[in-house]
């Protein structure tokens, strides 16, 4: 049935690109790719790519999935068709190999893997990265064998003892679910439940500027590291079950960062016990918080590398936080009163 669906929808990709808000550069040089990945507090070297030449590149512009400009990896083809409305259909079989790590975790044969590898030397104790995963497998093939997935495998010294050996760090936030995939983050096969980590899922069925039928919010990963040591990173995305129906992952430019062990760098790596909810996710113009147990007097907004962007006094007449004009990306919101401070990760589009 899936192959019949593919045959039927091939003609849809001729839809006009008039809705496009993103532009793409395909198969950049390894030097340029290194510069795009490398953020503060680390040095990246020995960049390599395995997969079809058309399966990786740069994006720039705005959309409801992408974080400004950055790197894109795909199981299909990186081109302007990605920026069509969700009615368009992305399914390119590149005929390339899969990835053994994703096959083992997703428990299925993989195809059309795009793999980026590099060495990294951090200067601080935490290494962070942020990304968003999207797929044409949403919503129809949730919980099927077509579980397209993304993983980040790390090899190097574990500061807690021993070593990481191809250890995956692309977790679903706040869980130990060992892979970001169609089956691990979704809102059911019909887009209406049951929820599986759907706080991190955006149903894009009627979206106008990205063709994927669904994608995640901005996700933050963290790897505890030993400063000055060399780590090998392997980023892999692959089709699972067959080579049809494309998936992609997008990284913010300079999104790999090494930061000190401060609250702004490690927040959300452990599940908190508070009942504070930040909404909407993602946010555009204003942020709000709700809680039955915590009353904040002040809100402070920080960038991912610890720069304070704003301080807002909160009271019964002002519970909103204005974020209009801020650059898209991941931020940390500090909510505080005289007794306590709660820190939450927020995503701004």
Kinemage of the C-alpha trace (Angstrom):
@kinemage 1
@onewidth
@group {chain A} dominant
@subgroup {mainchain}
@vectorlist {calphas} color= white
{ca unk a 1} P 0.000 0.000 0.000
{ca unk a 2} L 2.802 2.408 0.772
{ca unk a 3} L 4.347 1.955 -2.694
{ca unk a 4} L 0.995 2.643 -4.338
{ca unk a 5} L 0.719 5.834 -2.316
{ca unk a 6} L 4.160 6.887 -3.516
{ca unk a 7} L 3.283 6.278 -7.180
{ca unk a 8} L 0.067 8.243 -6.860
{ca unk a 9} L 1.707 11.301 -5.324
{ca unk a 10} L 4.794 11.731 -7.510
{ca unk a 11} L 3.007 14.324 -9.645
{ca unk a 12} L 2.268 16.524 -6.629
{ca unk a 13} L 5.857 17.754 -6.344
{ca unk a 14} L 5.322 20.013 -9.357
{ca unk a 15} L 3.410 22.446 -7.108
{ca unk a 16} L 4.627 26.008 -7.482
{ca unk a 17} L 7.409 27.086 -5.129
{ca unk a 18} L 5.730 30.439 -4.579
{ca unk a 19} L 5.364 29.729 -0.852
{ca unk a 20} L 9.104 29.130 -0.450
{ca unk a 21} L 10.840 30.963 2.380
{ca unk a 22} L 14.022 28.903 2.494
{ca unk a 23} L 16.934 28.727 0.069
{ca unk a 24} L 19.437 25.877 -0.108
{ca unk a 25} L 23.085 25.263 -0.978
{ca unk a 26} L 23.832 21.608 -1.740
{ca unk a 27} L 27.057 19.656 -1.042
{ca unk a 28} L 29.194 22.441 0.492
{ca unk a 29} L 32.922 21.950 1.035
{ca unk a 30} L 34.139 20.241 4.200
{ca unk a 31} L 35.739 23.517 5.284
{ca unk a 32} L 32.447 25.388 4.969
{ca unk a 33} L 30.552 22.590 6.696
{ca unk a 34} L 33.032 22.725 9.586
{ca unk a 35} L 32.557 26.478 9.952
{ca unk a 36} L 28.769 26.119 9.991
{ca unk a 37} L 28.800 23.476 12.741
{ca unk a 38} L 31.478 24.989 14.968
{ca unk a 39} L 30.195 27.194 17.788
{ca unk a 40} L 31.803 28.688 20.882
{ca unk a 41} L 34.142 26.783 23.179
{ca unk a 42} L 35.291 23.983 20.870
{ca unk a 43} L 37.353 23.097 17.815
{ca unk a 44} L 36.023 20.834 15.050
{ca unk a 45} L 38.245 18.964 12.544
{ca unk a 46} L 38.350 15.967 10.182
{ca unk a 47} L 34.885 16.573 8.717
{ca unk a 48} L 33.552 13.824 6.403
{ca unk a 49} L 30.184 13.030 4.791
{ca unk a 50} L 28.848 9.636 3.731
{ca unk a 51} L 25.752 9.475 1.527
{ca unk a 52} L 24.357 10.990 -1.624
{ca unk a 53} L 25.912 14.381 -2.536
{ca unk a 54} L 22.453 15.916 -2.792
{ca unk a 55} L 21.466 14.780 0.720
{ca unk a 56} L 23.183 17.536 2.739
{ca unk a 57} L 23.766 21.264 2.558
{ca unk a 58} L 22.941 24.657 4.022
{ca unk a 59} L 19.598 26.412 4.396
{ca unk a 60} L 18.836 30.072 4.983
{ca unk a 61} L 15.651 32.053 5.481
{ca unk a 62} L 12.648 31.456 7.718
{ca unk a 63} L 10.062 28.719 8.152
{ca unk a 64} L 8.040 27.189 10.972
{ca unk a 65} L 10.559 24.320 11.222
{ca unk a 66} L 13.980 25.830 10.595
{ca unk a 67} L 16.048 27.903 13.076
{ca unk a 68} L 17.181 30.864 10.944
{ca unk a 69} L 20.100 29.521 8.880
{ca unk a 70} L 22.079 26.326 9.284
{ca unk a 71} L 22.821 22.772 8.141
{ca unk a 72} L 20.311 20.310 6.710
{ca unk a 73} L 20.694 16.532 6.381
{ca unk a 74} L 18.156 14.496 4.424
{ca unk a 75} L 17.287 10.941 3.421
{ca unk a 76} L 16.268 12.429 0.080
{ca unk a 77} L 17.258 15.520 -1.878
{ca unk a 78} L 18.014 18.965 -0.454
{ca unk a 79} L 16.307 21.462 -2.744
{ca unk a 80} L 13.562 24.084 -2.884
{ca unk a 81} L 10.782 21.503 -2.852
{ca unk a 82} L 11.254 21.296 0.925
{ca unk a 83} L 9.836 24.828 1.163
{ca unk a 84} L 6.562 23.952 -0.548
{ca unk a 85} L 3.295 23.677 1.404
{ca unk a 86} L 2.658 20.383 3.190
{ca unk a 87} L 0.503 19.217 0.269
{ca unk a 88} L 3.703 18.682 -1.705
{ca unk a 89} L 5.345 15.281 -1.430
{ca unk a 90} L 9.021 14.533 -0.797
{ca unk a 91} L 10.193 11.033 -1.667
{ca unk a 92} L 13.558 10.519 -3.347
{ca unk a 93} L 15.194 7.095 -3.202
{ca unk a 94} L 18.926 7.820 -3.388
{ca unk a 95} L 19.855 4.139 -3.571
{ca unk a 96} L 22.517 4.550 -0.872
{ca unk a 97} L 23.337 2.449 2.182
{ca unk a 98} L 21.611 2.650 5.551
{ca unk a 99} L 23.203 3.019 8.991
{ca unk a 100} L 23.897 0.127 11.383
{ca unk a 101} L 23.347 2.149 14.586
{ca unk a 102} L 19.913 3.369 13.507
{ca unk a 103} L 19.011 -0.128 12.276
{ca unk a 104} L 19.859 -1.610 15.669
{ca unk a 105} L 17.903 0.929 17.722
{ca unk a 106} L 14.925 1.282 15.354
{ca unk a 107} L 14.890 -2.498 14.853
{ca unk a 108} L 14.493 -2.259 11.099
{ca unk a 109} L 16.457 -2.193 7.862
{ca unk a 110} L 17.670 1.300 6.967
{ca unk a 111} L 18.235 3.042 3.640
{ca unk a 112} L 19.449 6.365 2.211
{ca unk a 113} L 21.490 7.348 5.259
{ca unk a 114} L 23.171 10.740 5.367
{ca unk a 115} L 26.084 10.617 7.819
{ca unk a 116} L 28.274 13.531 8.907
{ca unk a 117} L 31.315 12.764 11.098
{ca unk a 118} L 33.919 14.979 12.750
{ca unk a 119} L 36.333 15.205 15.670
{ca unk a 120} L 35.764 17.767 18.389
{ca unk a 121} L 37.887 19.138 21.244
{ca unk a 122} L 35.762 21.022 23.845
{ca unk a 123} L 37.131 23.596 26.275
{ca unk a 124} L 34.310 23.209 28.831
{ca unk a 125} L 32.505 20.371 30.625
{ca unk a 126} L 29.310 20.350 28.559
{ca unk a 127} L 28.792 20.082 24.819
{ca unk a 128} L 25.378 21.122 23.569
{ca unk a 129} L 23.658 20.954 20.195
{ca unk a 130} L 20.167 21.876 18.962
{ca unk a 131} L 18.179 20.561 16.020
{ca unk a 132} L 14.734 19.837 14.586
{ca unk a 133} L 13.615 16.573 12.914
{ca unk a 134} L 10.873 16.394 10.265
{ca unk a 135} L 9.403 13.633 8.128
{ca unk a 136} L 6.944 12.767 5.391
{ca unk a 137} L 6.206 9.569 7.340
{ca unk a 138} L 4.043 11.684 9.687
{ca unk a 139} L 1.188 11.128 10.459
{ca unk a 140} L 0.043 8.088 8.468
{ca unk a 141} L 2.973 5.796 9.266
{ca unk a 142} L 3.436 6.479 12.979
{ca unk a 143} L 3.930 3.156 14.820
{ca unk a 144} L 4.490 1.321 11.553
{ca unk a 145} L 7.779 -0.187 10.439
{ca unk a 146} L 8.582 3.026 8.543
{ca unk a 147} L 10.197 4.652 11.565
{ca unk a 148} L 12.656 7.140 9.991
{ca unk a 149} L 15.122 8.232 12.648
{ca unk a 150} L 18.055 10.427 13.644
{ca unk a 151} L 20.954 9.661 15.992
{ca unk a 152} L 24.124 11.357 17.251
{ca unk a 153} L 26.786 8.835 18.248
{ca unk a 154} L 29.735 9.942 20.387
{ca unk a 155} L 33.035 8.180 21.028
{ca unk a 156} L 35.521 9.469 23.619
{ca unk a 157} L 36.248 9.756 27.363
{ca unk a 158} L 33.232 9.666 29.678
{ca unk a 159} L 33.916 12.121 32.546
{ca unk a 160} L 31.930 9.793 34.822
{ca unk a 161} L 34.382 6.982 34.068
{ca unk a 162} L 35.199 4.743 31.136
{ca unk a 163} L 34.451 5.808 27.580
{ca unk a 164} L 31.601 6.529 25.234
{ca unk a 165} L 31.667 3.996 22.404
{ca unk a 166} L 29.389 5.073 19.582
{ca unk a 167} L 26.935 6.177 22.296
{ca unk a 168} L 23.763 7.861 21.048
{ca unk a 169} L 22.911 11.278 22.576
{ca unk a 170} L 19.923 12.249 20.412
{ca unk a 171} L 17.449 11.572 23.223
{ca unk a 172} L 13.856 12.656 23.469
{ca unk a 173} L 14.075 15.506 26.044
{ca unk a 174} L 13.546 14.459 29.648
{ca unk a 175} L 13.547 10.739 28.788
{ca unk a 176} L 15.958 7.917 28.117
{ca unk a 177} L 14.317 7.123 24.772
{ca unk a 178} L 17.463 6.491 22.727
{ca unk a 179} L 16.491 7.989 19.391
{ca unk a 180} L 14.581 10.865 17.824
{ca unk a 181} L 12.243 9.250 15.321
{ca unk a 182} L 8.746 9.162 13.852
{ca unk a 183} L 7.671 6.631 16.492
{ca unk a 184} L 9.286 8.345 19.489
{ca unk a 185} L 7.826 11.865 18.963
{ca unk a 186} L 4.320 12.119 17.482
{ca unk a 187} L 0.629 12.574 18.171
{ca unk a 188} L -0.552 9.220 16.905
{ca unk a 189} L -1.113 7.842 13.418
{ca unk a 190} L -4.035 10.175 12.730
{ca unk a 191} L -2.487 13.283 14.278
{ca unk a 192} L -5.043 13.209 17.089
{ca unk a 193} L -3.448 10.917 19.680
{ca unk a 194} L -2.499 8.995 21.594
{ca unk a 195} L 0.337 11.358 22.406
{ca unk a 196} L 3.919 10.114 22.517
{ca unk a 197} L 6.155 12.998 23.631
{ca unk a 198} L 3.849 15.245 21.618
{ca unk a 199} L 4.892 18.336 23.594
{ca unk a 200} L 7.816 18.244 21.170
{ca unk a 201} L 5.716 17.552 18.048
{ca unk a 202} L 4.205 19.993 15.535
{ca unk a 203} L 1.542 18.669 13.153
{ca unk a 204} L 2.190 20.411 9.843
{ca unk a 205} L -0.594 18.777 7.816
{ca unk a 206} L -1.925 22.172 6.689
{ca unk a 207} L 1.383 24.028 6.832
{ca unk a 208} L 2.315 26.472 4.094
{ca unk a 209} L 6.106 26.789 4.136
{ca unk a 210} L 7.585 23.305 4.847
{ca unk a 211} L 6.561 20.172 2.937
{ca unk a 212} L 7.056 17.715 5.806
{ca unk a 213} L 3.725 16.653 7.293
{ca unk a 214} L 5.156 16.865 10.797
{ca unk a 215} L 8.291 17.862 12.646
{ca unk a 216} L 9.659 18.323 16.142
{ca unk a 217} L 10.093 21.531 18.044
{ca unk a 218} L 13.665 22.629 18.569
{ca unk a 219} L 15.377 19.898 20.580
{ca unk a 220} L 18.431 20.346 22.792
{ca unk a 221} L 20.999 17.610 23.345
{ca unk a 222} L 23.834 17.570 25.869
{ca unk a 223} L 27.005 15.473 26.117
{ca unk a 224} L 29.033 15.637 29.364
{ca unk a 225} L 32.677 15.866 28.250
{ca unk a 226} L 36.198 16.260 29.599
{ca unk a 227} L 37.745 19.577 28.518
{ca unk a 228} L 40.733 19.233 26.202
{ca unk a 229} L 39.964 15.641 25.182
{ca unk a 230} L 39.081 14.564 21.625
{ca unk a 231} L 35.594 13.269 20.842
{ca unk a 232} L 34.353 11.727 17.616
{ca unk a 233} L 30.825 12.676 16.572
{ca unk a 234} L 28.699 10.777 14.063
{ca unk a 235} L 25.410 12.401 12.996
{ca unk a 236} L 23.143 10.022 11.063
{ca unk a 237} L 19.646 10.182 9.602
{ca unk a 238} L 18.110 7.292 7.671
{ca unk a 239} L 14.921 5.946 6.152
{ca unk a 240} L 13.668 2.899 8.065
{ca unk a 241} L 11.651 0.127 6.426
{ca unk a 242} L 12.107 1.355 2.854
{ca unk a 243} L 13.841 4.105 0.890
{ca unk a 244} L 10.695 6.153 0.251
{ca unk a 245} L 9.192 9.138 2.096
{ca unk a 246} L 11.956 11.603 2.998
{ca unk a 247} L 12.997 12.849 6.425
{ca unk a 248} L 15.375 15.663 7.357
{ca unk a 249} L 17.139 17.166 10.342
{ca unk a 250} L 18.091 20.840 10.594
{ca unk a 251} L 20.829 22.335 12.800
{ca unk a 252} L 21.196 25.994 13.676
{ca unk a 253} L 24.415 27.574 12.403
{ca unk a 254} L 27.200 27.193 15.012
{ca unk a 255} L 24.833 25.013 17.048
{ca unk a 256} L 27.579 22.818 18.548
{ca unk a 257} L 28.781 24.648 21.686
{ca unk a 258} L 30.922 23.827 24.711
{ca unk a 259} L 29.741 25.615 27.830
{ca unk a 260} L 30.708 25.617 31.538
{ca unk a 261} L 28.642 23.724 34.124
{ca unk a 262} L 26.204 26.563 34.776
{ca unk a 263} L 22.403 26.443 35.112
{ca unk a 264} L 21.976 28.098 31.714
{ca unk a 265} L 23.969 25.363 30.015
{ca unk a 266} L 22.560 22.216 31.632
{ca unk a 267} L 18.887 23.042 32.125
{ca unk a 268} L 16.378 20.479 30.812
{ca unk a 269} L 18.892 17.626 30.855
{ca unk a 270} L 17.095 16.334 33.945
{ca unk a 271} L 13.364 16.213 34.497
{ca unk a 272} L 12.218 18.831 36.991
{ca unk a 273} L 9.492 18.256 39.578
{ca unk a 274} L 7.767 21.625 39.207
{ca unk a 275} L 4.394 22.148 37.539
{ca unk a 276} L 5.454 25.245 35.580
{ca unk a 277} L 4.289 25.197 31.959
{ca unk a 278} L 5.672 27.569 29.335
{ca unk a 279} L 3.533 28.194 26.242
{ca unk a 280} L 3.074 28.433 23.299
{ca unk a 281} L 5.665 25.982 21.896
{ca unk a 282} L 7.237 27.285 19.739
{ca unk a 283} L 6.617 30.965 20.550
{ca unk a 284} L 6.542 33.981 18.224
{ca unk a 285} L 5.577 37.273 19.869
{ca unk a 286} L 4.830 36.521 23.527
{ca unk a 287} L 5.557 33.838 26.113
{ca unk a 288} L 3.291 32.899 29.008
{ca unk a 289} L 3.716 30.654 32.028
{ca unk a 290} L 1.211 28.846 34.212
{ca unk a 291} L 1.612 27.088 37.565
{ca unk a 292} L -0.614 26.146 40.490
{ca unk a 293} L 2.288 26.147 42.960
{ca unk a 294} L 4.815 28.759 41.809
{ca unk a 295} L 4.314 32.509 41.537
{ca unk a 296} L 7.104 34.346 39.715
{ca unk a 297} L 7.928 37.999 40.361
{ca unk a 298} L 10.575 38.280 37.672
{ca unk a 299} L 11.433 36.685 34.331
{ca unk a 300} L 14.887 36.802 32.738
{ca unk a 301} L 15.587 35.562 29.217
{ca unk a 302} L 19.039 34.218 28.275
{ca unk a 303} L 20.553 33.001 25.031
{ca unk a 304} L 21.897 29.440 24.901
{ca unk a 305} L 25.434 30.738 25.571
{ca unk a 306} L 24.391 32.661 28.698
{ca unk a 307} L 23.835 36.228 27.432
{ca unk a 308} L 20.960 37.991 29.192
{ca unk a 309} L 18.486 39.402 26.661
{ca unk a 310} L 15.788 40.892 28.880
{ca unk a 311} L 14.405 41.222 32.424
{ca unk a 312} L 10.630 41.462 32.945
{ca unk a 313} L 8.840 42.231 36.213
{ca unk a 314} L 5.766 40.053 36.615
{ca unk a 315} L 2.622 40.706 38.633
{ca unk a 316} L -1.109 40.028 38.420
{ca unk a 317} L -1.479 42.646 35.676
{ca unk a 318} L 1.529 41.459 33.655
{ca unk a 319} L 2.066 37.729 33.140
{ca unk a 320} L 3.279 37.863 29.536
{ca unk a 321} L 6.857 38.076 28.289
{ca unk a 322} L 7.418 40.011 25.073
{ca unk a 323} L 9.802 38.201 22.698
{ca unk a 324} L 8.919 39.978 19.471
{ca unk a 325} L 11.970 40.721 17.336
{ca unk a 326} L 14.234 38.124 18.929
{ca unk a 327} L 16.214 35.855 16.623
{ca unk a 328} L 14.850 32.334 16.139
{ca unk a 329} L 16.475 29.680 18.298
{ca unk a 330} L 16.644 28.160 21.768
{ca unk a 331} L 16.640 30.357 24.890
{ca unk a 332} L 16.491 29.817 28.658
{ca unk a 333} L 13.789 31.500 30.746
{ca unk a 334} L 14.567 32.131 34.444
{ca unk a 335} L 11.387 32.555 36.521
{ca unk a 336} L 12.107 33.693 40.087
{ca unk a 337} L 10.675 35.019 43.325
{ca unk a 338} L 12.232 35.703 46.722
{ca unk a 339} L 12.528 31.994 47.511
{ca unk a 340} L 13.215 30.075 44.315
{ca unk a 341} L 14.235 30.178 40.665
{ca unk a 342} L 12.944 27.826 37.989
{ca unk a 343} L 14.668 27.622 34.612
{ca unk a 344} L 12.920 26.455 31.434
{ca unk a 345} L 14.105 25.959 27.876
{ca unk a 346} L 12.005 27.839 25.295
{ca unk a 347} L 11.957 27.772 21.506
{ca unk a 348} L 11.362 31.015 19.599
{ca unk a 349} L 10.388 31.064 15.922
